[in-house]
Amino acid sequence: MPTATSFSDHSIGAQPETIARIGEGMLAAGTALALFTPSENLYFATPGFIELYDIQEGQQSLASILRHCAETGIGPVIEADEIETWLAKNCEELRYGTSLHFEVAMRDGRWVMGTKTQLSDGWIVLVITDFTSVKRREFRLESDRDAALIAAETDHLTGIYNRGATMSRFGRLVERATKTGEVFSAVLIDLDMFKAINDQHGHDGGDQVLVHFAACATQALRERDILGRVGGEEFLIIMPGATREQAHTVIERLQAHVRDQRLVLGGVTLRYTFSAGIAEWKRSKTLDGLYHAADQALYAAKHAGRNQVKLAG
């Protein structure tokens, strides 16, 4: 194999010294470069390319280089159960068109940007540039964006969805059900005698009760249920696929779970209850109509003496 400083002038149409200067500049910039013959045998590689793909002595082809990387776990991340099928697909993609740009994750944590250029006579030039720092900034930006989205949708006290996020998901489910006829139920919950809890234990104590209830509900509800805090001590649960009777069973389980949990405030074990109203979506219901129906059922539950679960008609 030619050394890193011996550049071929095969069918390029430039003076050798010009090519040498270009090569010298690319080497100084840390660019990894390889030149393959029309039959995809490696003709030339810079030290950076040799190191990146752990090029072995002797004649190598594009397929043999990638096969070696897959077998040794060196070089690019190759996720394939059957390497020959993967090789056939990816080598074919490299052959397609005169120019191709691609990103590759490396086993050592680096990311590289590859550019493949196929010359008019079939020779292939691969240029590999490390852009790990760019990719890491991209990941950080995505992480920051995701964190900002989560923060915008999260109730700062309880850690569950806030009103805006809950109502947005409520609206999407109504739209979907309107098209598909999907069954679901909405449950409005209000913690009983919450003002008395605040008066007796202070607002910090009241906050602890809200956090406690949100944790209990998260544990007792089904995985696909949507739980949000929509007011001071008021919570909304959206239950996809649940009839009002099925929702009633789940809320009774939540009542028992809250009852069995021990919450200590100022050395005193506090017991609290909640009232709930359940409304099942029908095709004639809008979001506002369904919410109002659940609210009316909640009012009936509190009027009946609290610690009750009522179904909307």
Secondary structure, 3 states (H helix, E strand, C coil): CCCCCCCCCCCCCCCHHHHHHHHHHHHHCCCEEEEECCCCEEEEECHHHHHHHCCCCCCCEHHHHHHHHHHHCCCECCCCCCHHHHHHHHHHHHHCCCEEEEEEEECCCCEEEEEEEECCCCCEEEEEEECHHHHHHHHHHHHHHHHHHHHHHECCCCCCECHHHHHHHHHHHHHHHHHHCCCEEEEEEEECCHHHHHHHHHHHHHHHHHHHHHHHHHHHCCCCCEEEECCCCEEEEEEECCCHHHHHHHHHHHHHHHHHCCEEECCEEECCCEEEEEEECCCCCCHHHHHHHHHHHHHHHHHCCCCCEEECC
